[in-house]
Amino acid sequence: MAADFDAYLSTSLLVPICSIGFQIPKLRAFLSQFLFTQEFGQEKMQFPRAFVVICSALFLCSTLTYGQQASPPAPIAMTPTPTPAPAPAPEYVNLTYLLSVAGPFHTFLNYLESTKVIDTFQNQANNTEQGITIFVPKDSSFKGLKKPSLSNLSDEQLKSLILFHALPKYYALSDFNELSSKDPVSTLAGGQYTLNFADNSGTVHVDSGWSRTKVTSAVHSTDPVAVYQVDKVLLPVAIFGTDIPPMPAPAPAPTPDVSPAADSKEGGSSSKALPSSSSCHRIVELSLSVWSQLVLAVFGGLVLLS
């Protein structure tokens, strides 16, 4: 029985052992040498039990080795796509410094600081996405302002007046062409404090009701802050009422002056010219009378001779 079991076990393990063993170089050499040195009978094959145990162990080892070799390769780690760097934040704009060095805006800057409106402008310029647009009158604009006077305004009215000079958004000069069709435009003063704009061939005109002016220069125009110089203080209707004084009529075109001396000279020359023409007529009449008398005398002499 033991021999039959050995023969059965050897026969059942021979095929898989040989099929896998020949795929491993070391086992291939061992099996080749072993198979060619053993004797195969016609009815059955007899193998020692030690050979069966060794082949079984080799079969298990080769199976593990083959499984490790046939395992799929580890996935290749993907290189992460670099995240684009965020856009740089806009540069901080110091409106106090800008207005103090940019032009003759000291009076407007004093009003900004005394009413604390400079803080509102500064926050709108640097802490919002919309930005700000400021219309700054020159110092001479305040000096020429007599009626109405700003000295009679209350603190709240004065603060609203200064807020009235700013729009809660950044506008480049090229934007006013489109903005002129959206009148009226709200200001930082809110409510009824609105402005009207007109773009005339690139020149921006600003109308507050009481004052009409134009943008004369761009002091600063980089998003998110735009500062434009104007020639007049913007006076809102919400403070000064609707009794707007009429705009002064344009001065008439100058006419050329006619000198009275020239008129006298021309009159004198014409008066002198008249006597000269009458004297010519007299000379002609005198000449005709002389010739007629001469002809009559000659004709009378011929009659006497005949």
SVG drawing of the C-alpha trace seen along z (x, -y; Angstrom):
<svg xmlns="http://www.w3.org/2000/svg" viewBox="-36 -193 58 195">
<polyline fill="none" stroke="black" stroke-width="0.4" points="0.0,0.0 2.8,-2.4 4.4,-1.8 1.0,-2.4 0.5,-5.6 3.9,-6.8 3.3,-6.0 0.0,-7.8 1.3,-10.8 4.3,-11.0 2.3,-10.7 -0.3,-13.4 2.5,-15.8 4.8,-15.1 3.0,-17.1 2.4,-20.4 5.9,-20.2 7.5,-19.7 5.4,-22.4 6.3,-25.0 9.8,-23.7 10.9,-24.2 10.0,-27.9 12.6,-28.4 16.3,-28.0 17.5,-26.2 14.6,-23.7 14.9,-23.2 18.5,-21.9 17.6,-19.7 14.5,-18.1 16.3,-17.5 19.1,-15.6 16.7,-13.7 14.3,-12.6 17.0,-11.4 18.6,-9.3 15.4,-7.5 13.9,-4.4 10.4,-4.5 8.4,-1.2 5.7,-0.5 2.9,-0.2 3.9,-2.6 6.6,-4.8 8.2,-4.5 9.8,-7.4 11.3,-7.4 9.2,-9.2 12.0,-11.7 11.8,-12.9 8.1,-13.5 8.5,-15.6 11.3,-17.6 9.3,-18.2 6.3,-19.3 8.3,-21.8 9.9,-23.1 6.4,-23.3 5.1,-25.5 8.2,-27.7 8.1,-28.1 4.4,-29.0 5.1,-31.8 8.1,-33.0 6.0,-32.9 3.2,-34.8 5.6,-37.5 7.1,-37.8 3.6,-37.9 2.2,-40.6 1.4,-43.8 3.9,-46.7 3.2,-49.4 1.4,-52.4 3.6,-55.4 3.1,-58.3 1.7,-61.3 3.5,-64.6 1.0,-67.1 0.2,-70.1 1.6,-73.3 -1.1,-75.7 -0.7,-79.1 0.4,-81.9 -2.4,-84.3 -2.4,-87.7 -0.6,-90.4 -2.8,-92.7 -3.2,-96.3 -0.8,-98.8 -2.1,-100.7 -2.9,-104.3 -2.5,-107.0 -4.9,-109.7 -3.6,-112.3 -0.1,-112.1 -1.4,-112.0 -3.5,-115.2 -0.8,-117.0 1.8,-116.6 -0.2,-116.3 -1.5,-119.8 -3.1,-122.8 -5.7,-120.8 -5.0,-122.0 -8.4,-123.5 -10.2,-120.3 -7.8,-118.2 -8.5,-120.3 -12.3,-119.7 -11.6,-116.0 -9.7,-115.8 -12.0,-118.1 -15.1,-116.1 -13.4,-112.7 -14.5,-111.9 -10.8,-111.0 -11.4,-107.8 -14.4,-106.9 -12.5,-107.6 -9.5,-105.6 -11.6,-102.6 -13.4,-102.7 -10.1,-103.0 -8.2,-100.1 -10.8,-97.8 -13.4,-97.3 -13.4,-95.7 -15.2,-98.6 -12.6,-101.3 -13.3,-105.0 -13.4,-108.0 -12.8,-111.5 -13.3,-115.0 -11.0,-117.4 -11.5,-121.2 -8.5,-123.5 -7.8,-126.0 -8.8,-128.8 -12.3,-127.2 -13.0,-127.7 -11.7,-131.2 -13.9,-132.2 -17.0,-130.7 -19.0,-133.5 -22.7,-132.7 -23.6,-130.3 -21.1,-130.3 -19.9,-127.1 -19.6,-128.9 -23.4,-128.7 -23.5,-124.9 -24.0,-122.6 -21.5,-119.9 -23.7,-117.2 -24.3,-119.3 -20.6,-120.0 -19.8,-116.3 -22.4,-115.5 -20.9,-118.2 -17.5,-116.6 -18.9,-113.1 -20.7,-114.5 -17.3,-114.8 -16.7,-111.0 -18.3,-108.0 -18.3,-104.6 -16.5,-102.9 -13.3,-103.3 -13.9,-105.0 -11.2,-105.6 -11.6,-108.5 -12.7,-106.2 -15.6,-104.9 -17.4,-108.3 -18.5,-107.9 -20.8,-105.1 -21.5,-106.6 -23.0,-109.7 -25.9,-107.6 -26.7,-106.5 -27.6,-109.8 -28.0,-110.5 -25.1,-108.7 -25.1,-108.2 -22.3,-109.5 -20.9,-108.5 -23.2,-111.0 -26.1,-108.7 -29.8,-109.6 -30.5,-112.6 -26.8,-113.5 -26.3,-112.6 -24.2,-113.9 -24.7,-114.1 -21.9,-113.5 -21.3,-114.3 -18.4,-113.2 -17.7,-115.8 -15.0,-114.5 -13.0,-113.1 -13.6,-116.0 -15.6,-115.0 -18.2,-117.5 -19.7,-117.3 -23.0,-118.8 -24.2,-119.0 -27.1,-121.3 -25.6,-124.4 -22.2,-124.1 -21.1,-122.9 -17.4,-122.1 -15.1,-119.8 -12.3,-117.4 -9.1,-119.4 -6.5,-116.7 -6.1,-113.2 -4.2,-113.4 -4.1,-109.6 -5.9,-106.9 -4.8,-103.4 -7.4,-100.8 -8.8,-101.0 -8.3,-104.8 -9.0,-107.6 -8.5,-111.3 -9.5,-114.0 -9.1,-117.8 -12.0,-120.1 -12.3,-123.9 -15.3,-124.3 -16.7,-123.1 -19.6,-120.7 -22.7,-122.1 -25.6,-119.7 -29.2,-120.6 -30.1,-118.5 -28.4,-121.2 -28.8,-124.5 -32.3,-123.9 -33.6,-124.1 -33.5,-127.9 -30.4,-127.7 -29.2,-131.0 -29.1,-131.3 -25.9,-130.6 -24.2,-133.8 -24.6,-134.4 -21.6,-134.0 -19.8,-137.3 -20.5,-138.6 -17.8,-138.5 -15.8,-141.7 -16.6,-144.0 -13.9,-146.1 -13.8,-149.7 -14.2,-152.5 -12.2,-155.6 -14.1,-158.9 -11.0,-160.6 -11.1,-158.3 -14.8,-159.2 -13.9,-162.9 -11.1,-162.4 -13.3,-160.5 -16.0,-163.1 -13.6,-165.9 -12.1,-164.3 -15.6,-163.7 -16.6,-167.3 -13.5,-168.5 -14.1,-166.2 -17.6,-167.7 -16.3,-171.2 -13.7,-170.0 -16.3,-168.2 -18.5,-171.4 -15.6,-173.5 -14.9,-171.0 -18.5,-171.5 -18.0,-175.3 -14.8,-175.1 -16.5,-173.0 -19.5,-175.4 -17.1,-178.3 -15.2,-176.6 -18.3,-175.9 -19.5,-179.5 -16.1,-180.8 -16.1,-178.4 -19.6,-179.4 -18.8,-183.1 -15.7,-182.4 -17.7,-180.5 -20.3,-183.2 -17.6,-185.8 -15.9,-183.9 -19.3,-183.3 -20.2,-187.0 -16.9,-188.0 -17.5,-185.7 -20.9,-187.3 -19.5,-190.8 -16.8,-189.8 -19.3,-188.3"/>
</svg>
